[in-house]
Amino acid sequence: MTEVDSPASPNGVVKDVFAVDPLLIVEHLANVIEITLGATRKDLENANSLLSKSRYQDTISRCTRFASENQVALYVTKDVALASGQDGSLDGTSNHL
């Protein structure tokens, strides 16, 4: 919950009753992704994923911004990583003319 100093309040602190903990948003997104995309928690914690060590602070930062601003939607995108040696097609077949 966000607290802001205010001269109008007796103790100088006003709580923002509409503030949402960004950690709750992250957990909700992880749960939604697990259900809708069939991802496992391990998938989400893999390198460069939503919950990976290298991107976790960025994820928290984005969810904090979402929670504090008047946002209508929050989008999660899935990047397809291609294995080395593939020509860009998902099934491994060549699309060259």
N, C-alpha and C positions, 0 to 999 in steps of 0.2 A: 504494500500500500504506500502511496506517495504522501509525504508530509511536507508542508510548506509553512514557513514562518509567516505569521499574520498578526499585525498589531491589534486587530479586532477580536481575536480570541483571547480568553483569560490567561491561558498558559503559553500563548505565542505559537501554538501549533494547530494547523487545520489539516485534517485527513481528507484526502481525495477519495470519496466513497466509490467513485467510478473507475479507479485505477485497477488494472488487472496485472497480476504477477506474470512477467514474461516467461518464467519457467513453466507455468501452467499452460501457456500457449504452445511452447515447444513440446511438452508432453502430449498435448491434444493433437498437434500436427503429426507427431510420431505415431500415435495411435491410429489416426485417420489413414496415414500412408500405409501402415501395416495392414489395415483392413482392405482399403481400396486397391492397393497395388500388390498386395501379397508380399510385401517386404518384411524381412525379419529385423529384429533389433540389431543383429550383427550387421546386416546390410546397411542400416542407417548409421552405424558406427565405423564403417569402412572408410578408407582414405578418401578425402574430398566429398564426403557425404554430409548430410544434415547434422548428424551428431558426432562427426569425427573430431578428434582432438584439435586438428588444424583449423576446423571451421566452426567449432562450437561457439566461440566468442562472437563471431560474425552472426551466427544464428540467433544468439541471445540479443545482440544489438538490434537486429532487424525486428525481432518480436517485441522488444522494448519500444521501438519507434512505432510499431503497429498499435501497441497497447496505449500509447500516449497521444497519438494523433487521431483525427477523425477519418479513419480509413473504412472503406466499404468492404474490401476483400484483401485477402492475403493469398498469394499464389506460390505454389511449390512446383518446381519444374524438375523433370527427370532428364539427365544428360545420358546419352548413350556413348559409352566408351568403347572404341574399336580396338580389337587386339592387333598387335603389330603383324604386318604381313597381309592383312585384309585390304581389299581394294575399295572399301567404303560401303559394300552391300552388307545387309544384316544377315543374310543366309549364306554368305560365302561365295555366291555365284558372281561371275563377272558381268558388269553392265557396259563393258567397252564395245564400241561399234567397230 
